[in-house]
C-alpha cells in the first residue's frame, strides 16, 4: 500500500515504510502485524496513564453523546467552564483560562496577550521579547520566533521576528575558561543587562523548569526564581511555557510553583488531556486579564481565537485526567519512578559514547558524542536518529532522538517493570549503535 502521509521532522527519502500502529494498550503500542513497542517517548511527551485508560475513554464517549463541539465565541459550555475552574485552582496566581489547540497555538496566544497587554496599558513601545538561547516553543511562526533553534528553523528566518536572546544555564557545554558557577552567574547578569538597557521589553519568555527540544537543559536551583524576580524588578511580564514540563513531567504538578517563581502568563498542553486529544490552555493573572476590560468602543478585547477553542470533548478528557491525578497521586508516582531513573545514571554515563546524562522527574536526556574527553558531537552523516530508532525496535522500544540526544520521556504512570525494560533496552541500543558508528 502506498502511503500519502508526510511525517513530521522526518527525512522521507530514507524511509521506505513505517510501522502502522493500530492499537495502544497500557504502555505499549501495537502495529497491524501484532508486534508491540514500549512507548518510550509517551507519544511525543504527552501520554500520562498509558493507552486506552478506561476512565478517560468513557469520559470522551459520554461527552460525544451530549455535545461534540460548540463555539466559545459569545457562548460557553459546561466542560470548558469546569476545566477552567480546576486549572485556576491548581495554578497559583492565575485568574483566567484561554483555550487553544496545542502547544504552538498556546504560545502564540501567550505572545499576543503579552503584546496587547502593554498596548492596552498605553505602553506602545513595549513590543520586544527576551528569550533564552536553545529555547523551543513550537513550530508556528510566532512560536519559532520565541524559540529559535537554528538547526530546525533557519529556512524560515525571513519570516521570524527578532528577539533579544540571552544564554541559558546549560551545564555540559560552557565557554572555555569559565567554571559552571561563573557561567551561571553570567547568564543572570546578561539577563538583567538585557532587561535594564531596553525599555521596550514586553516579556521574558522561557520554558518552565527545563528546556526540552533545544537540548534537554535542566535549570539549576534558583535560576527560574531569579529570572522571575528580575522581571518584577524591571517591570516586564514573565511568560512561562509549561506545555512539556508542567503537569508532572519534572516531578511537580505546576513546575513554576516548584521553582518558586510567579508568571503573569503560563501555558499548558501535552499532558493536559493525558495525550488523548488535542487541547492547550494559556492562563493569565488578574493583572493581565483586567487590562483587556473596557467599553467596547475602546477595542481592548483580546483579538485571538480558534474554531475549536474550549472544545467540550477535549475539556471532558482533561477533567477526567486531572481527577485521576488526584485519585492516584500521580506526582508521588513520578517521584518514585524518578528515583529508579537516577539509580541507573552511572550505568548509562559509563557507556563508551555517552557524554552526558541529564534528568529530572520523568525526563532524561542522554547525549551521545564521538569523543567523551573532548565532548565532540557526532557528525550528522552518522544519522544517529535513524540508527537509534531501528536498533531500539529490536529491543522492543520506541525511541526518538534530538540529533544525538536520546530522550527518555515515558508515560508518567509507567510501572516499575516497564521502566526497567525501557532503560535496559536503551542501554543495549546505545551499545549497539556505538559499535555501528565506531566499530
Secondary structure, DSSP 8 states (H G I E B T S, - for coil): -------TT--GGG-S----EEEEEBTEEEETTS-EEEETTHHHHT-SS-B--HHHHHHHHHHHTT-S----SS---HHHHHHHHHHHHHSTT--EEEEESSHHHHHHHHHHHHHHHHHHTT-TT--EEEEETT----SSHHHHHHT--HHHHGGGGGG----EEE----SSS--TT--HHHHHHHHHHHHHHHHHH-TTEEEEEEESSEE-TTT-EE--TTHHHHHHHHHHHHT-EEEEE-TTTTTTTTSSSSHHHHTT---SEEEE-GGGGTTSS--EEEEE-HHHHHTT-S-GGG--S-----TTTT-HHHHHHHHHHHHHHHHHTHHHHHHHHHHHHHTTHHHHHTSTTEEEEEEETTEEEEEEEEETTTTEE--GGG-HHHHHHHHHHHTTEE-EEETTEEEE---TT--HHHHHHHHHHHHHHHHHHHHHH--
